Amino acid sequence: MRDKNLLREDTDRVDGFDKVTGRAKYFAEYELPGLTYGVLVPATITKGVITGIDSKAAERAPGVLAVVSHLNRPVVAGYEPGKDQGVPNSSLKIFYTDQVAYNGQPIAMVVADTYERAVYAASLVKGIYTKEAFETDFEKNLDKAKWPKNAAAASYSRGTVDAYKTAEVQIASEYILPIETHNPMELHGIIANWHTADRITVYAKTQGVKATQGTIASTFKIPLTNVQVNSEFVGGGFGMALRTWPLEIAAVIAAKHVSKPVKLVITRDQMFTMAGHRPHAFQKVGLGATKDGQLTGITHEAFGHTATYEDFTENVVSMSKFMYNSANVNTSYKLVPLNVGVPIWMRGPGEATGAFALESAMDEMAHSLNMDPIDFRVKNYTETDPEKNRPYSSKNLKEAYQMGAEKIGWSKRNNTPGTNKDGNWLVGYGMSTGVFNASRGRASAKGILKSDGTLLLQSAASDIGPGTGTGMVQIAHEVLGIPVSQITFELGDSSFPTAPSQGGSATLSTVGSAVSDVCNALKNKIAELATGVGLPVSAKFQEVLQKTNLPSVEVTLESKGGEEQKKYSMYSFSIHFVQVKVNPLTGVVKVSKIVSVGDSGRIVSPKTARSQMVGGAVGGVGMALTEEAVIDHRFGRYVNNNFADYHVPVNADIPEIEVVFVNKPDPYINPMGAKGMGEIALIGFSAAVANAVFNATGKRIRTLPITPDKILA
Ligand code: MOS
């Protein structure tokens, strides 16, 4: 059990010192002997055929080793001719054919002895094309929407379809989210270093070293163990590093071609076209209720865009199926293929998109009913999952509503919009609910207890910032009672025991369970050894190892969930409260106070948990007020593909953020009783802001971001 003397409630990040002092090494900071530099050449048309690549000037430029393209690349064993879907997680095969599917698609890579020379030479490469007609305009092409290939996930209903249409009180609204790009500080890329024809080491930016290992191995048809992936530190992921992109495969191909290690770091503008984005979304929500506020029907239809060459799907409508108590629910989800790079999960992914629509609609309905938005949600609260007909493993949302309402000062909210003022500013309060699947997957870990009193843990997990190592060390501490300073957790190395990618808020639950199991097994081993040499089972492990003359004991095991996953619906919940101030003359919206409440089981690591919620709130302010990637549909090109024009929140945009946790263990999910937190930090947040803006002004903004022009319109 937790020893209060050993564990400070605010245990620091184990990698905090390395990160703030610059000692933490990110992929691009590795230097290898003979390292060369790759720069990608993007297509300048939006659809068509490459009829030639004029690379003569580039090849003559100083320091250039090669210009690699589909015309001269080495054989890639996984590129089977005529098969377009051959490579898992990399459906757009880089340098494969003469086809251009979108503007910015890499068509060639220049490799040179310095980065600057590669940049210059890349500017000399000219693609020659035959252009074809293209479509990048999502809203114009909604009528071309199709069911995704995974049609089962696309359509759902229980009870009566469109029951809202016959309800006593009805609302039906349309919501639009723009394309958003992840924009972590760290740019994407890879260093590829072939040792032999079938053995390679890469330094990667990835949310999953095992996933990267798998994609490279299958692309080049080499054994998994011949691919070593290192990714100890990641400078922000947000979902975009959940797959190995064509750009990474391009560097691996180029390294093979020049027989030297190649470093590729893409540019900020290429981050908009080569490493995914949140898809543009159009949603229709219909809600029906009785006059006293009981929901009688929920209809949620969603459309997202995808690439022409690959379906990207996400769970946009899932929340509408189980969040509230309604006998009648129907949902659908369709895709509009466009000439853009394929989208990818981004920050809370589709659930965050869907929650904006559902939680805005819930606010609209509460207003129509003249009910308090919290009272309306509590009225439609459900203790069992109405989609799967199972109890929740744990759900303390009513308590969470209370905690948040008190902290934000909800009693100061006036249910009539536009009536609360602070000088020249209109003041509004809004709230919303967030929910995300709380999962526990399969993971392995190794633990080595050493006679010097330390514990070393290893697992091929990743950390994109949430503080994985810190959480793991605290879990090990709780099981073994060893001071946290004596425990090391190593990750980001594909040779370590297998762990899943860091995504879907599952790492603490999944890898943490493996760490917990490993530590319990070590404890039993030490007790056995102690008994063997006549020591009490409670003897300190250092003493046991000394008496048995062992330098260390080691355990590696795999851990996974069991039947409980079928008996219970497991979700993490959040409530976001915001206070906004809106200037009615300029339309400026300032978020003036944020309270985020997490109901995610027991909090293992208070400091990093708080930091997750703060990060999600900051991302939420961006999603609500500023973020929008804009394509000029005449050319199929992004016009704001830089940090000057794509606006993410800065310090001045962020008020003090209060984070509170219900902090009650989930009895079923895993040994720690802890549920995931990454996604719930963001999911729902943008609706809380939109709802607060409505409360302040009486204007319902249903198209994100909520910019001044929309307030004034
Ligand atoms: Mo996340 S969008 O699961 O990295």
Boltz pocket constraint, residues with backbone or C-beta under 6 A from the ligand:
constraints:
  - pocket:
      binder: B
      contacts: [[A, 207], [A, 237], [A, 238], [A, 239], [A, 240], [A, 242], [A, 345], [A, 346], [A, 347], [A, 348], [A, 349], [A, 502], [A, 503], [A, 504], [A, 505]]
      max_distance: 6.0
